[in-house]
Amino acid sequence: MPLRDITLGRYIHGQSTIHRLDPRTKLVCVLAISITAFASDSGLLPAACLAVVAFVAAGLRLATFAATLRPFCWLLAFTFAVHAAMGQGEHFLLYVPFFDLTVTREGIIVGLLMGLRLTIAITLASLLTLTTTPSKLTDALERMLRPLRRFGFPNQEFAMMVTISIRFIPVLMDEAERLRRAQVSRGADFSGGPLQRARKLVPLVVPLFLSAFDRADRLSLAMESRAYGCGTERTTYRRLSFGQLDLATLLATAACLLSSPTLSLLSHQ
């Protein structure tokens, strides 16, 4: 997979329902759905349904969803293997006496559920960056963290740091792809298995780090030339505002997340 196909941190322009939402609404919904998915098994199904509905409402293609998850396949596979091999329960498929590892039915189920939780979190995080510009995301973080300023928390600097970190992911991926293509044009071969390809990518690390440091230095000079961090309150040209669509989205998300635990509690009673 070309490194430029990684979608995390990229923004795709659109006019969908998710694009028109206030970024604070998206942040609250992403946090609420992710926390619910990891908090209990009863909240996993509504969280998965909301993630699917949000991705469809954003008007994105299935190829974008596949590109979002493809870089994290190793993480999902590793998570499943760890839970399947270390879960408690009856012996199911394999037993390794030297390492004292047993694959159990319970471990497989827990591994699948944990993989689903990670998939939901990755999908929502990618959906947030795909439908929100970096400037709007920065403004949303600044406003949501503004109450912490009375305790000395640098909300503006923290929001800018998070946004720059997210924005640098696709930039570094594009730079790595450019370096790889330059090496291929000079006769380098990056084919082979996963381990062989990883070993052949090592020569790209040094120029990639040098390019990242150069970009960071130029970014810091540009921010200093614009008097960033001079101690005064920063203002924005476009102010964020909640609308009826944001209110309806928050209410629908809360109702969906609370419905499954409530029905589960009533059924036990």
C-alpha positions in Angstrom: 0.0 0.0 0.0 1.5 3.4 -1.0 2.1 5.6 2.1 0.2 8.4 0.5 -3.0 6.3 0.8 -3.0 6.6 4.6 -6.1 8.8 5.4 -5.4 9.5 9.1 -5.0 13.3 9.5 -6.2 14.2 6.0 -9.2 16.4 5.3 -11.7 15.6 2.5 -13.8 18.6 1.4 -17.5 17.9 1.4 -21.0 19.2 2.1 -22.4 16.2 4.0 -24.2 16.3 7.3 -21.1 15.4 9.2 -19.1 18.1 7.5 -21.7 20.7 8.5 -21.6 19.8 12.2 -19.9 22.0 14.7 -16.4 20.5 15.5 -17.2 20.6 19.2 -20.3 18.4 18.5 -18.1 15.9 16.6 -15.5 15.8 19.4 -18.1 15.2 22.1 -19.8 12.5 20.0 -16.5 10.8 19.2 -15.4 10.8 22.9 -18.9 9.6 24.1 -19.1 6.7 21.5 -15.5 5.6 22.1 -15.9 5.6 25.9 -19.2 3.7 25.7 -17.6 1.1 23.4 -14.8 0.4 25.8 -16.8 0.8 29.0 -19.2 -2.1 28.6 -20.3 -4.9 26.3 -23.9 -3.6 26.3 -22.8 -0.3 24.7 -20.7 -2.0 22.0 -23.6 -2.6 19.6 -25.0 1.0 19.7 -21.5 2.4 19.4 -20.8 0.3 16.3 -24.2 1.3 14.8 -23.4 5.0 15.4 -20.0 4.7 13.8 -21.5 3.1 10.7 -24.2 5.7 10.4 -21.7 8.5 10.9 -19.4 7.1 8.1 -22.4 6.8 5.7 -23.7 10.3 6.6 -20.2 11.7 5.8 -20.6 10.5 2.2 -17.3 8.7 2.2 -16.5 5.7 0.0 -15.8 2.1 1.3 -12.4 2.4 -0.2 -11.7 5.3 2.2 -12.9 3.1 5.1 -10.5 0.3 4.0 -7.6 2.7 3.6 -8.4 4.0 7.2 -8.1 0.6 8.7 -5.4 -0.9 6.6 -2.4 0.6 8.5 -3.8 -0.7 11.8 -4.3 -4.3 10.6 -1.2 -5.4 12.5 -2.5 -3.8 15.7 -5.9 -5.5 15.4 -4.2 -8.8 14.7 -1.8 -8.5 17.6 -4.6 -7.5 20.0 -6.7 -10.5 18.9 -3.7 -12.9 19.2 -2.9 -11.6 22.7 -6.4 -11.9 24.1 -7.0 -15.3 22.4 -3.8 -16.8 23.8 -4.1 -15.4 27.3 -7.8 -15.6 27.9 -9.2 -17.7 30.7 -11.3 -20.7 29.8 -11.3 -24.2 28.3 -8.6 -25.4 25.8 -9.9 -24.8 22.3 -7.4 -25.0 19.5 -3.7 -24.9 20.6 -1.6 -25.3 23.6 2.1 -24.4 23.9 3.5 -25.9 27.1 6.8 -24.0 27.0 5.2 -20.6 26.9 2.1 -21.8 28.8 -0.3 -20.4 26.2 -3.7 -21.7 25.5 -6.2 -20.6 22.9 -9.7 -20.6 24.4 -13.2 -19.8 23.2 -13.5 -17.0 25.8 -10.2 -15.6 24.7 -11.3 -15.6 21.0 -14.5 -13.8 21.9 -12.7 -11.2 24.0 -10.2 -10.7 21.2 -12.9 -10.1 18.6 -14.7 -7.7 20.9 -11.5 -5.8 21.6 -10.7 -5.7 17.9 -14.2 -4.3 17.3 -13.7 -1.6 19.9 -10.4 -0.5 18.4 -12.0 -0.5 14.9 -14.8 1.8 16.2 -12.2 4.2 17.8 -10.0 4.3 14.8 -12.9 4.9 12.4 -14.3 7.7 14.5 -10.9 9.4 14.9 -10.3 9.2 11.2 -13.8 10.4 10.5 -13.2 13.4 12.7 -10.1 14.5 10.8 -11.5 13.6 7.4 -14.5 15.9 7.9 -13.0 18.8 10.0 -10.4 21.3 8.9 -7.3 21.7 11.1 -8.3 25.3 11.9 -11.8 24.4 13.1 -10.4 21.5 15.1 -8.0 23.9 16.8 -10.8 26.4 17.6 -13.0 23.6 19.0 -10.2 22.3 21.3 -9.4 25.9 22.5 -13.0 26.6 23.4 -13.6 23.3 25.1 -10.5 23.6 27.2 -11.0 27.3 28.0 -12.4 26.7 31.5 -9.1 25.1 32.5 -7.3 28.4 31.9 -8.2 29.5 35.4 -6.0 26.7 36.7 -3.1 27.7 34.5 -3.7 25.2 31.7 -2.4 26.5 28.3 -5.4 25.6 26.3 -4.4 27.5 23.1 -0.9 25.9 23.0 -2.2 22.5 23.8 -4.9 22.7 21.0 -2.3 23.9 18.5 0.1 21.1 19.5 -2.5 18.5 19.0 -3.6 19.9 15.7 -0.1 20.2 14.3 0.7 16.6 15.4 -2.4 15.3 13.5 -1.7 17.5 10.5 1.9 16.3 10.3 0.9 12.6 9.9 -0.2 12.9 6.2 2.7 15.3 5.5 5.3 12.9 6.8 3.6 10.0 4.9 3.7 12.0 1.6 7.4 12.8 2.3 8.1 9.2 2.9 6.4 8.2 -0.3 8.4 10.8 -2.2 11.6 9.5 -0.8 10.6 5.9 -1.6 9.8 6.8 -5.2 13.2 8.6 -5.5 15.0 5.5 -4.2 13.0 3.3 -6.7 14.0 5.5 -9.6 17.6 4.9 -8.6 17.2 1.1 -8.7 16.2 0.4 -5.1 13.9 -2.6 -4.6 11.3 -2.5 -1.8 9.5 -5.7 -2.7 9.3 -8.9 -0.7 7.6 -9.9 2.5 6.6 -7.6 5.4 9.9 -8.1 7.3 12.0 -7.7 4.1 10.1 -4.5 3.1 10.5 -3.1 6.7 14.2 -3.8 6.6 14.5 -2.1 3.2 12.7 1.0 4.4 15.4 1.6 7.1 17.5 3.8 4.7 14.5 6.2 4.4 14.4 6.9 8.2 17.4 9.4 8.3 16.3 11.6 5.4 12.7 11.5 6.6 13.8 12.7 10.1 15.9 15.4 8.6 12.9 16.6 6.5 10.6 16.5 9.6 13.1 18.6 11.6 13.4 21.1 8.7 9.6 21.4 8.4 9.3 21.9 12.2 12.0 24.6 12.1 10.3 26.5 9.3 6.9 26.2 11.1 8.3 27.6 14.3 9.9 30.6 12.4 6.5 31.2 10.6 4.7 31.2 13.9 7.2 33.5 15.6 7.0 35.9 12.7 3.2 36.1 13.2 3.7 36.9 17.0 2.3 33.5 18.1 2.7 33.1 21.8 3.2 36.7 22.6 0.9 36.4 25.6 -2.2 38.1 24.2 -5.6 36.4 23.6 -5.8 35.0 20.1 -9.0 35.6 18.1 -10.6 33.8 15.2 -12.1 35.2 12.0 -15.0 32.7 12.0 -16.7 31.9 15.3 -18.1 28.5 16.1 -21.8 28.3 16.9 -24.2 25.5 17.7 -27.2 24.9 15.5 -30.3 22.8 15.5 -28.4 20.1 13.6 -25.8 19.9 16.4 -28.5 19.7 19.1 -30.4 17.0 17.3 -27.1 15.0 16.8 -26.2 15.2 20.4 -29.6 14.1 21.6 -29.8 11.3 19.1 -26.3 10.1 20.1 -27.1 10.2 23.8 -30.4 8.4 23.3 -28.8 5.7 21.2 -25.9 5.1 23.7 -28.2 5.1 26.7 -30.9 2.8 25.2 -29.0 -0.4 25.2 -27.7 -0.3 28.9 -31.2 0.9 30.0 -32.9 -2.0 28.2 -30.3 -4.4 29.6 -31.0 -3.2 33.2 -34.8 -3.4 32.8 -34.5 -7.0 31.4 -32.4 -8.1 34.5 -35.0 -6.6 36.8 
